[in-house]
Amino acid sequence: MDTLFYIVAKIVWFAMRPDTVILLLLVAGLFLLARGQRRWGMRLAGAGAGLLVLLAVLPLGGPLLRPLETAYPPQPEVSDIAGILVLGGAEVDDVSAHWEQPNLNEAGERYLAGLTLAHRFPDAILGFAGGSAYLAGPVVEADLARAIFTSAGIDPARLRLEGRSRNTAENAANALELLGDEAQGTWLLVTSAFHMPRAVESFCAAGWTGLVPWPVDFRTRGAARSPGWDLAANLNDLNIGAKEWVGRIAYRATGRGVPPAQAAGCLAQR
C-alpha cells in the first residue's frame, strides 16, 4: 500500500505542478491552433502565456511559503535532548553517484544544522532518515549522510541511519521503528522550514512525541519580495509551496498526517 501511495502521489503531483499546468495550456493551445480551432487555441495558449508572464513578474509562491515557514520558530531554546533527526532531501543522488562524493542541493542547511547541533550536544544521538526519492535511486541518501557526518568528525557510534524511506511519512515510521526505545525523550527534528509543518504532522501520525521542530533552509524573507523579473525563482517557489499544501491535504486524507491542533500534542513541553 505504501508503494502504491508513493507511485500515485508522484503521478498526481506531476499533473498538478504549476509548471506542468502552464505547459499543458500552451501545448493544448498550439495543438488546437494547428488543427484550425483558432478560438479555443488562442484562449488556451493565451492563458498559458499570460500565466507565464505573470509568474515571471510576481513572486506568487511567497504567500504559500510564508505560513509554512512561520509555523515554528527558528533556533528554539533547548537543553536536555535525546537526539537530533535530520530528514533527507538535500542530496543530489545522481551527481553524487557519478562523482563518487556527496553533493548537496539548496537544502544543504539540513546537514549544517545537524552537524552544528551534534557538536553542541555531544551526548545526543544523531539520526538521519532518507532512502531514495526514486523507485530505483542511484544511491541511498543514508549512505551519503554517513559519509558527510563521519568526515565532519562525528563518531559513527552516535549515528542512527534509516535508508529505506521514500517520503516524509516513511521517514517518520521507519525512523521510529529503527530507534525503538531510543526515540523516547526530546528529539530535534531538522528539515526545511517550508517542509516542517508536514513533517511534524507526519511524525505525530506515526506515533512520535517529544518533538522540537528545528526549521532551516528558509526561502522567504521578512517583507514580501518586490515584483521583478525572475521566472526561475518564482516558479520554483510556487512549485515548492503548492507541493507542501497538496501534500498536507493528501497526508491527512490517508492517515499519514494529523491536523495542526493534534500535532501540537506531539511536541515537547518547554
PAZAPA-4460 file (N, C-alpha, C; in steps of 0.05 Angstrom, whole numbers, plus 32768, in hexadecimal, padded with zeros to 4 digits):
% residues 270
    n_x    n_y    n_z   ca_x   ca_y   ca_z    c_x    c_y    c_z   seq   type   mol
   8011   7FE8   8000   8000   8000   8000   8011   8019   8000     1      M     A
   8027   8019   800F   8039   8030   800F   8045   8035   7FF4     2      D     A
   804C   8020   7FE6   8057   8023   7FCB   8043   802E   7FB8     3      T     A
   802A   8024   7FBA   8014   802F   7FA9   8010   804C   7FAE     4      L     A
   800F   8054   7FC8   800C   8070   7FCE   8023   8081   7FC3     5      F     A
   803B   8076   7FC5   8053   8084   7FBB   8050   8089   7F9D     6      Y     A
   8049   8074   7F8E   8047   8077   7F71   8030   808A   7F69     7      I     A
   8019   8086   7F76   8002   8097   7F6F   8008   80B4   7F76     8      V     A
   8015   80B9   7F8D   801B   80D4   7F95   802E   80E1   7F80     9      A     A
   8042   80D2   7F76   8054   80DD   7F62   8045   80E5   7F49    10      K     A
   8033   80D4   7F40   8024   80D9   7F27   8012   80F1   7F2B    11      I     A
   8003   80F1   7F41   7FF0   8107   7F45   7FFE   8122   7F48    12      V     A
   8014   8122   7F57   8022   813B   7F5A   802E   8145   7F40    13      W     A
   8038   8132   7F30   8043   813A   7F16   802E   8149   7F05    14      F     A
   8015   813F   7F06   8000   814B   7EF7   7FF6   8165   7F03    15      A     A
   7FFA   8169   7F1D   7FF0   8181   7F2B   8005   8197   7F2D    16      M     A
   801E   8191   7F27   8033   81A5   7F2A   802C   81BE   7F1A    17      R     A
   8030   81D6   7F25   802A   81EE   7F16   8038   81F0   7EFB    18      P     A
   8051   81E8   7EFA   805F   81E9   7EE0   8053   81D5   7ECC    19      D     A
   804A   81BE   7ED6   803D   81AB   7EC4   8023   81B6   7EB9    20      T     A
   8013   81C3   7ECA   7FFA   81CF   7EC2   7FFF   81E4   7EAC    21      V     A
   8012   81F5   7EB0   8019   820A   7E9D   8021   81FD   7E82    22      I     A
   8032   81E9   7E84   803C   81DC   7E6C   8025   81CE   7E5D    23      L     A
   8013   81C1   7E6B   7FFC   81B4   7E5E   7FE9   81C8   7E51    24      L     A
   7FE6   81DF   7E5D   7FD5   81F4   7E51   7FE2   81FD   7E36    25      L     A
   7FFC   8202   7E37   800A   820A   7E1E   8009   81F5   7E09    26      L     A
   800E   81DC   7E10   800E   81C7   7DFC   7FF2   81C2   7DF1    27      V     A
   7FDE   81C2   7E03   7FC3   81BE   7DF9   7FBA   81D5   7DE7    28      A     A
   7FC2   81ED   7DEE   7FBB   8204   7DDD   7FC8   8202   7DC1    29      G     A
   7FE1   81FB   7DC1   7FEF   81F9   7DA7   7FE4   81E2   7D97    30      L     A
   7FDC   81CC   7DA4   7FD1   81B5   7D96   7FB6   81BD   7D89    31      F     A
   7FA5   81CB   7D98   7F8C   81D4   7D8C   7F90   81E8   7D76    32      L     A
   7FA3   81FA   7D78   7FA9   820D   7D63   7FB2   81FE   7D4A    33      L     A
   7FC2   81E9   7D4D   7FCB   81DA   7D36   7FB5   81CB   7D28    34      A     A
   7FA0   81C5   7D37   7F89   81B7   7D2C   7F73   81CB   7D22    35      R     A
   7F7A   81E4   7D23   7F67   81F8   7D18   7F52   8202   7D2C    36      G     A
   7F54   81FA   7D45   7F41   8202   7D59   7F4C   821B   7D67    37      Q     A
   7F4A   8231   7D59   7F58   8249   7D61   7F4D   8255   7D7B    38      R     A
   7F33   8254   7D7F   7F27   8260   7D97   7F31   8254   7DB0    39      R     A
   7F2E   823A   7DB3   7F37   822D   7DCC   7F56   822B   7DCD    40      W     A
   7F62   8228   7DB6   7F7F   8227   7DB5   7F8B   8241   7DC0    41      G     A
   7F80   8258   7DB8   7F8A   8271   7DC2   7F85   8275   7DDF    42      M     A
   7F6E   826B   7DE8   7F67   826E   7E05   7F7A   825E   7E16    43      R     A
   7F7F   8245   7E0F   7F90   8234   7E20   7FAD   823D   7E1E    44      L     A
   7FB7   8243   7E06   7FD2   824C   7E03   7FD6   8267   7E11    45      A     A
   7FC2   8279   7E0E   7FC4   8293   7E1B   7FC4   8290   7E39    46      G     A
   7FB4   827D   7E44   7FB3   8279   7E61   7FCE   826F   7E6B    47      A     A
   7FDA   825C   7E5C   7FF4   8252   7E64   8009   8267   7E63    48      G     A
   800A   8277   7E4D   801E   828C   7E4B   8019   82A2   7E5F    49      A     A
   8000   82A8   7E65   7FFA   82BD   7E79   8003   82B5   7E95    50      G     A
   7FFE   829B   7E9C   8007   8291   7EB6   8025   8291   7EB8    51      L     A
   8033   828B   7EA2   8050   828B   7EA2   805B   82A7   7EA6    52      L     A
   8050   82BA   7E99   805A   82D6   7E9D   8053   82E0   7EB9    53      V     A
   803B   82DA   7EC2   8032   82E2   7EDD   8045   82D6   7EF2    54      L     A
   804C   82BD   7EEE   805D   82AF   7F02   807A   82BA   7F00    55      L     A
   8082   82C2   7EE9   809D   82CD   7EE6   80A0   82E7   7EF5    56      A     A
   808A   82F6   7EF7   808B   8310   7F04   8084   830F   7F22    57      V     A
   8070   82FF   7F29   8066   82FF   7F44   806F   82E6   7F53    58      L     A
   807A   82E9   7F6B   8082   82D3   7F7C   806A   82C5   7F89    59      P     A
   805B   82B6   7F79   8042   82AA   7F83   8047   8294   7F97    60      L     A
   805F   8289   7F98   8064   8274   7FAB   8066   827E   7FC8    61      G     A
   806D   8297   7FCC   8071   82A2   7FE6   8059   829F   7FF9    62      G     A
   8041   82A5   7FF0   8029   82A2   8001   8024   8285   8009    63      P     A
   802E   8272   7FF9   802B   8256   8000   8040   824D   8014    64      L     A
   8059   8257   8010   806F   824E   8021   806F   825B   803C    65      L     A
   8067   8275   803E   806A   8284   8056   805C   8277   806E    66      R     A
   8042   826E   806B   8035   8261   8082   8042   8247   808B    67      P     A
   804E   823A   8078   805C   8221   807F   8076   8227   808E    68      L     A
   8085   823B   8085   809F   8241   8091   809C   824F   80AC    69      E     A
   8085   825A   80B2   8082   8268   80CB   8072   8257   80E0    70      T     A
   806D   823E   80D9   805D   822D   80EB   806D   8226   8104    71      A     A
   8087   8225   8102   8098   821E   8119   80B0   8231   811B    72      Y     A
   80B8   823A   8132   80CD   824D   8135   80E8   8241   812E    73      P     A
   80FA   8250   8122   8115   8246   811D   8126   8246   8137    74      P     A
   8138   8232   8139   814A   8230   814F   813D   8233   816A    75      Q     A
   8129   8222   8171   811C   8224   818B   812F   821E   81A2    76      P     A
   8128   8226   81B9   8139   8220   81D1   8136   8203   81D9    77      E     A
   814C   81F5   81DA   814B   81D8   81E2   8163   81D3   81F4    78      V     A
   8161   81BE   8204   8177   81B8   8216   817C   819A   8216    79      S     A
   816C   818A   8224   8171   816E   8227   8162   815F   8210    80      D     A
   8171   8155   81FD   8165   8147   81E6   8170   812B   81E4    81      I     A
   815F   8119   81D9   8168   80FD   81D5   8175   80FA   81BA    82      A     A
   816B   8109   81A6   8176   8105   818B   816F   811B   8178    83      G     A
   817C   811A   8161   8178   812C   814B   8171   811B   8133    84      I     A
   815B   8121   8125   8154   8112   810E   8152   8124   80F5    85      L     A
   8164   811F   80E2   8165   812F   80CA   8156   811F   80B4    86      V     A
   8144   812D   80A6   8136   8120   8090   8144   8124   8076    87      L     A
   8144   810F   8065   8150   8110   804B   8142   8123   8038    88      G     A
   814E   8127   8021   8142   8139   800D   8156   814E   8004    89      G     A
   816D   814F   8011   8181   8163   8009   8196   8157   7FF7    90      A     A
   8193   813E   7FF0   81A8   8130   7FE0   81A1   8131   7FC2    91      E     A
   81B6   8132   7FB2   81B3   8130   7F95   81BE   8114   7F8E    92      V     A
   81AB   8101   7F8D   81B3   80E5   7F8B   81C3   80DE   7F72    93      D     A
   81BA   80E6   7F5B   81C7   80DE   7F42   81E3   80EB   7F40    94      D     A
   81E5   8104   7F47   81FF   8111   7F46   8212   8105   7F5A    95      V     A
   8208   80FF   7F72   8219   80F2   7F87   8223   80D7   7F7D    96      S     A
   8211   80C8   7F70   8219   80AD   7F66   822E   80B0   7F50    97      A     A
   822B   80C4   7F3E   823E   80C7   7F28   8259   80CE   7F31    98      H     A
   825B   80E2   7F44   8275   80EC   7F4D   827F   80DE   7F65    99      W     A
   826F   80CB   7F70   8277   80BB   7F87   827F   80CC   7F9F   100      E     A
   826F   80E2   7FA4   8272   80F2   7FBB   8257   8100   7FC0   101      Q     A
   8251   8106   7FD9   8237   8112   7FDF   8234   812E   7FD3   102      P     A
   821E   8132   7FC5   8217   814C   7FBA   81FB   8154   7FC5   103      N     A
   81F9   816D   7FCE   81E1   8176   7FDB   81D3   818C   7FCA   104      L     A
   81B9   818F   7FCD   81AA   81A4   7FBF   81A6   81BB   7FD2   105      N     A
   8192   81CC   7FCB   818E   81E5   7FDB   8184   81DF   7FF7   106      E     A
   817D   81C7   7FFD   8174   81BF   8018   818B   81B5   802A   107      A     A
   81A4   81BA   8021   81BB   81B0   8030   81BC   81BA   804D   108      G     A
   81AD   81CF   8054   81AD   81D9   8070   81A3   81C3   8083   109      E     A
   8195   81AF   8079   818D   8199   808B   81A5   818C   8097   110      R     A
   81B9   8187   8086   81D2   817A   8090   81E2   818D   80A2   111      Y     A
   81E3   81A7   809A   81F2   81BA   80AA   81E6   81BB   80C6   112      L     A
   81CB   81BD   80C7   81BD   81BE   80E1   81C2   81A5   80F1   113      A     A
   81C0   818E   80E4   81C4   8174   80F2   81E0   8172   80FE   114      G     A
   81F4   817B   80EF   820F   817A   80F9   8214   818E   8110   115      L     A
   8209   81A6   810C   820B   81BA   8121   81FF   81B0   813B   116      T     A
   81E7   81A5   8139   81D9   819C   8151   81E7   8183   815D   117      L     A
   81F3   8173   814C   8201   815B   8157   8219   8163   8167   118      A     A
   8227   8179   815E   823E   8182   816E   8234   8191   8187   119      H     A
   821D   819E   8185   8213   81AD   819C   8209   819A   81B2   120      R     A
   81FE   8183   81A9   81F4   816F   81BC   8203   8155   81B7   121      F     A
   821B   8152   81C2   822D   813B   81BB   8223   8121   81C5   122      P     A
   8210   8121   81D8   8205   8107   81E2   81EC   80FE   81D4   123      D     A
   81E2   810E   81C1   81C9   8108   81B3   81CF   80F5   819B   124      A     A
   81BB   80E5   8195   81BC   80D4   817D   81B8   80E7   8165   125      I     A
   81C6   80E0   8150   81C2   80EF   8136   81B5   80DB   8123   126      L     A
   819C   80E0   811D   818D   80CE   810B   8189   80DB   80F0   127      G     A
   8183   80CA   80DC   817D   80D3   80C1   8168   80C0   80B5   128      F     A
   8155   80CB   80A7   8140   80BB   809A   813F   80C3   807C   129      A     A
   8145   80B0   806B   8143   80B5   804E   814F   809F   803E   130      G     A
   813F   8094   802C   8149   807F   801B   814F   808A   7FFF   131      G     A
   813A   808A   7FEE   813C   8095   7FD3   8121   809E   7FCB   132      S     A
   811F   80B5   7FBE   8106   80C0   7FB4   80FD   80B3   7F9B   133      A     A
   810C   80A0   7F91   8106   8092   7F78   8102   8074   7F7E   134      Y     A
   80F3   8066   7F6C   80EF   804A   7F70   8109   803A   7F6F   135      L     A
   811B   8044   7F5E   8136   8037   7F5C   814B   804D   7F5B   136      A     A
   8150   8059   7F73   8163   806F   7F74   817F   8065   7F70   137      G     A
   8191   8077   7F66   81AD   806F   7F62   81BC   806A   7F7D   138      P     A
   81B4   8079   7F91   81C1   8075   7FAB   81AB   8078   7FC1   139      V     A
   81B2   806F   7FD9   81A0   8072   7FF0   81A9   808B   7FFF   140      V     A
   8196   809D   8005   819D   80B5   8013   81AB   80B0   802E   141      E     A
   81A3   809B   803C   81B0   8095   8055   81CD   808F   8052   142      A     A
   81D5   8084   803C   81F2   807E   8037   8201   8099   8034   143      D     A
   81F5   80AC   8026   8201   80C6   8023   8203   80D4   803E   144      L     A
   81EE   80D1   804E   81ED   80DD   8069   8204   80D2   807A   145      A     A
   8208   80B8   8079   821E   80AC   8088   8239   80B8   8080   146      R     A
   823D   80BB   8066   8256   80C6   805D   825A   80E3   8066   147      A     A
   8245   80F3   8064   8246   810F   806C   824B   8112   808A   148      I     A
   823C   8103   809A   823E   8106   80B7   8259   80FC   80C1   149      F     A
   8262   80E5   80B8   827C   80DA   80C2   8293   80EB   80B8   150      T     A
   8292   80F5   80A0   82A8   8106   8096   82AA   8120   80A6   151      S     A
   8294   8128   80B3   8294   8140   80C4   829B   813A   80E1   152      A     A
   82A3   8122   80E6   82AD   811B   8101   8299   810F   8113   153      G     A
   8281   8108   810A   826D   80FB   811B   8274   80DE   811F   154      I     A
   8273   80D6   8138   8279   80BA   813F   8263   80A8   8133   155      D     A
   826A   8094   8122   8256   8082   8116   8244   8075   812B   156      P     A
   824E   8071   8143   823D   8065   8158   8225   8076   815F   157      A     A
   8226   8090   8159   820F   80A2   8160   81FA   80A1   814A   158      R     A
   8200   8096   8133   81EF   8098   811C   81D9   8083   811C   159      L     A
   81C1   808B   8114   81AB   8078   810F   81A0   8080   80F4   160      R     A
   81A5   8070   80E0   819F   8077   80C4   8189   8065   80B9   161      L     A
   8174   8071   80B0   815E   8062   80A4   815E   8067   8086   162      E     A
   8160   8052   8076   8164   8056   805A   814F   8048   8048   163      G     A
   8137   8043   8053   8122   8036   8043   810C   8049   803A   164      R     A
   8109   8060   8047   80F2   8071   8042   80F4   8081   8028   165      S     A
   80DD   8086   801C   80DC   8094   8002   80CD   80AE   8004   166      R     A
   80BF   80B2   801B   80B0   80CB   801F   80AF   80D1   803D   167      N     A
   80A2   80E7   8043   80A2   80F0   805F   8093   80DD   8072   168      T     A
   807D   80D2   8069   806F   80BF   8079   8080   80A6   8080   169      A     A
   808F   809D   806C   80A0   8086   8071   80B8   808E   8082   170      E     A
   80C2   80A7   807F   80D7   80B1   8091   80CF   80AD   80AE   171      N     A
   80B6   80B6   80B4   80AC   80B5   80D0   80A9   8099   80DA   172      A     A
   809C   8088   80CA   8096   806C   80D3   80B0   805C   80D5   173      A     A
   80C1   805D   80C1   80D9   804D   80C1   80ED   8056   80D6   174      N     A
   80F0   8070   80DA   8102   807A   80EE   80F9   8071   810A   175      A     A
   80E0   8072   810F   80D5   806A   8129   80DA   804C   812E   176      L     A
   80D6   803C   8119   80DC   8020   811B   80F9   801A   8120   177      E     A
   810A   8029   8112   8127   8025   8115   8131   802C   8131   178      L     A
   8127   8043   813C   8130   804C   8155   8125   803D   816D   179      L     A
   810C   8034   816B   8100   8026   8181   80FF   8036   819A   180      G     A
   8109   802C   81B0   8108   803A   81C9   811A   8054   81C9   181      D     A
   812D   8055   81B7   813D   806D   81B5   812E   8085   81AC   182      E     A
   8116   8081   81A0   8106   8098   8197   80F8   80A6   81AE   183      A     A
   80FA   809C   81C6   80EE   80A9   81DD   80FF   80C1   81E5   184      Q     A
   80F2   80D4   81F2   8100   80ED   81F9   80FB   8103   81E4   185      G     A
   810B   8117   81E6   8109   812E   81D4   811A   812B   81BC   186      T     A
   810E   812D   81A4   811C   812B   818B   8119   8144   817A   187      W     A
   812F   814E   8170   812F   8165   815E   812A   815A   8141   188      L     A
   8116   8165   8135   810F   815D   8119   8119   8172   8106   189      L     A
   812C   816B   80F5   8139   817E   80E4   8130   817A   80C7   190      V     A
   8124   818E   80BB   811D   818D   809F   8118   81A9   8095   191      T     A
   8113   81AD   807C   810E   81C7   8070   80F5   81D3   807D   192      S     A
   80F5   81EE   8081   80E0   81FB   808E   80C5   81F7   8080   193      A     A
   80C5   81F8   8066   80AC   81F4   8057   80A1   81D8   805A   194      F     A
   80B2   81C5   8060   80AB   81A9   8063   80A4   81A1   807F   195      H     A
   80AA   81B2   8093   80A7   81AB   80AF   808A   81A5   80B7   196      M     A
   8076   81B5   80AF   805B   81AF   80B7   8052   8192   80AF   197      P     A
   8058   818B   8096   8050   8170   808D   8060   815B   809B   198      R     A
   807A   8161   80A1   808B   814E   80AF   8080   8149   80CB   199      A     A
   807A   815E   80DA   8070   815B   80F5   8056   814C   80F5   200      V     A
   8044   8152   80E3   802A   8144   80E1   802E   8127   80DB   201      E     A
   8041   8120   80CA   8047   8105   80C3   8053   80F5   80DA   202      S     A
   8066   8102   80E7   8073   80F5   80FE   805F   80F0   8115   203      F     A
   804D   8103   8119   8039   80FF   812D   8027   80E8   8126   204      C     A
   801F   80E6   810D   800D   80D0   8104   801B   80B5   8107   205      A     A
   8036   80B5   8105   8045   809C   8107   8049   8093   8124   206      A     A
   8043   80A6   8137   8046   809F   8153   805C   80AC   8162   207      G     A
   8069   80C0   8156   807F   80CE   8163   8074   80E1   8178   208      W     A
   8083   80E5   818D   807D   80FA   81A1   8097   8107   81A9   209      T     A
   8095   811D   81B8   80AD   812B   81C1   80BD   8138   81AB   210      G     A
   80B0   8140   8195   80BE   814D   817F   80C3   816A   8183   211      L     A
   80D9   8174   817A   80DF   8191   8179   80E6   8197   815D   212      V     A
   80D5   81A5   814E   80DB   81AD   8132   80F3   81BF   8131   213      P     A
   8106   81B9   811F   811D   81CB   811B   811E   81D2   80FD   214      W     A
   810F   81E5   80F5   810D   81EC   80D9   8126   81FA   80CE   215      P     A
   812E   81F3   80B6   8145   81FF   80A9   813E   8203   808B   216      V     A
   8151   820D   807C   814D   8210   805F   8134   8221   8058   217      D     A
   8133   8239   8063   811C   824B   805E   811E   8256   8042   218      F     A
   8107   8259   8035   8106   8263   801A   80F9   827F   8018   219      R     A
   80EC   8288   802D   80DF   82A2   802D   80EF   82B5   803F   220      T     A
   80E7   82CE   803E   80F4   82E2   804F   80DF   82F1   805E   221      R     A
   80E6   8304   8070   80D3   8312   8080   80BE   8320   8070   222      G     A
   80C6   8330   805D   80B3   833E   804C   80AF   832F   8032   223      A     A
   8098   8331   8026   8093   8324   800D   80A6   832E   7FF7   224      A     A
   80AF   831B   7FE7   80C1   8323   7FD1   80B3   8335   7FBD   225      R     A
   80C0   834A   7FB4   80B4   835C   7FA2   80B2   8350   7F86   226      S     A
   809E   8359   7F76   809B   834F   7F5B   80B5   8355   7F4B   227      P     A
   80BC   8343   7F3A   80D3   8347   7F29   80D2   8334   7F12   228      G     A
   80E8   832A   7F09   80E8   8317   7EF3   80FB   8300   7EFA   229      W     A
   80EF   82EB   7F05   80FF   82D4   7F0E   80ED   82BB   7F0C   230      D     A
   80E9   82B2   7EF3   80D7   829C   7EEE   80E1   8282   7EFD   231      L     A
   80FA   827C   7EFB   8104   8263   7F07   80FF   8262   7F25   232      A     A
   8107   8278   7F33   8103   8278   7F50   80E6   8278   7F58   233      A     A
   80D6   8288   7F4A   80B9   828A   7F51   80AB   826F   7F4B   234      N     A
   80B2   8262   7F35   80A6   8248   7F2F   80AE   8233   7F43   235      L     A
   80C8   8233   7F4B   80D1   8220   7F5E   80C3   8223   7F79   236      N     A
   80C0   823C   7F83   80B2   8241   7F9C   8095   8238   7F9A   237      D     A
   8088   823D   7F83   806C   8236   7F80   8069   8218   7F80   238      L     A
   807B   820A   7F73   807A   81EC   7F72   807D   81E1   7F8E   239      N     A
   8091   81EC   7F9D   8096   81E2   7FB8   807E   81E6   7FCB   240      I     A
   8074   81FF   7FCA   805D   8205   7FDB   8045   81F5   7FD5   241      G     A
   803F   81F2   7FBB   8027   81E3   7FB3   802A   81C6   7FBB   242      A     A
   8042   81BB   7FB8   8047   819F   7FBF   8042   819A   7FDC   243      K     A
   804B   81AC   7FEE   8048   81A8   800A   802B   81A9   8012   244      E     A
   801C   81BC   8008   7FFF   81BE   800F   7FF0   81A6   8005   245      W     A
   7FF5   819E   7FEC   7FE8   8186   7FE1   7FF0   816D   7FF1   246      V     A
   800A   816C   7FF8   8013   8155   8008   8006   8153   8023   247      G     A
   8003   8169   8030   7FF6   8169   804B   7FD9   815F   8049   248      R     A
   7FCB   8168   8035   7FAF   815F   8031   7FAE   8141   802B   249      I     A
   7FC0   8138   8019   7FC0   811B   8012   7FC8   810A   802A   250      A     A
   7FDC   8114   803A   7FE4   8104   8051   7FCE   8102   8066   251      Y     A
   7FC0   8118   806B   7FAA   8116   807E   7F94   8104   8074   252      R     A
   7F8E   8105   805A   7F78   80F5   804F   7F7E   80D7   8050   253      A     A
   7F98   80D0   8050   7F9F   80B4   8050   7FAA   80AA   806B   254      T     A
   7FA7   80BB   8080   7FB0   80B4   809B   7FCE   80B5   809F   255      G     A
   7FDC   80C1   808C   7FF9   80C4   808F   8001   80DF   809C   256      R     A
   7FEE   80EF   80A2   7FF2   8108   80B0   7FDA   810E   80C2   257      G     A
   7FDE   8120   80D5   7FC9   8128   80E7   7FC4   8146   80E4   258      V     A
   7FAD   8150   80ED   7FA9   816E   80EC   7FBC   817C   80FF   259      P     A
   7FC1   8196   80F9   7FD5   81A5   8109   7FCF   81A5   8127   260      P     A
   7FB5   81A6   812F   7FAE   81A6   814B   7FB7   818D   8159   261      A     A
   7FB4   8176   814B   7FBC   815D   8156   7FDA   815A   8156   262      Q     A
   7FE7   8165   8142   8004   8163   8140   8011   8172   8158   263      A     A
   8004   8187   8162   8010   8196   8178   8013   8184   8191   264      A     A
   8003   816F   8193   8005   815D   81AA   801D   814A   81A9   265      G     A
   802B   814A   8192   8042   8139   818F   805C   8148   8193   266      C     A
   805A   8162   8199   8072   8172   819D   807B   8170   81BA   267      L     A
   8095   8174   81BE   80A0   8174   81DA   8095   818C   81E9   268      A     A
   808F   8188   8202   8086   819E   8213   809E   81AD   821D   269      Q     A
   809F   81C7   8217   80B6   81D7   8220   80AC   81EF   8230   270      R     A
***
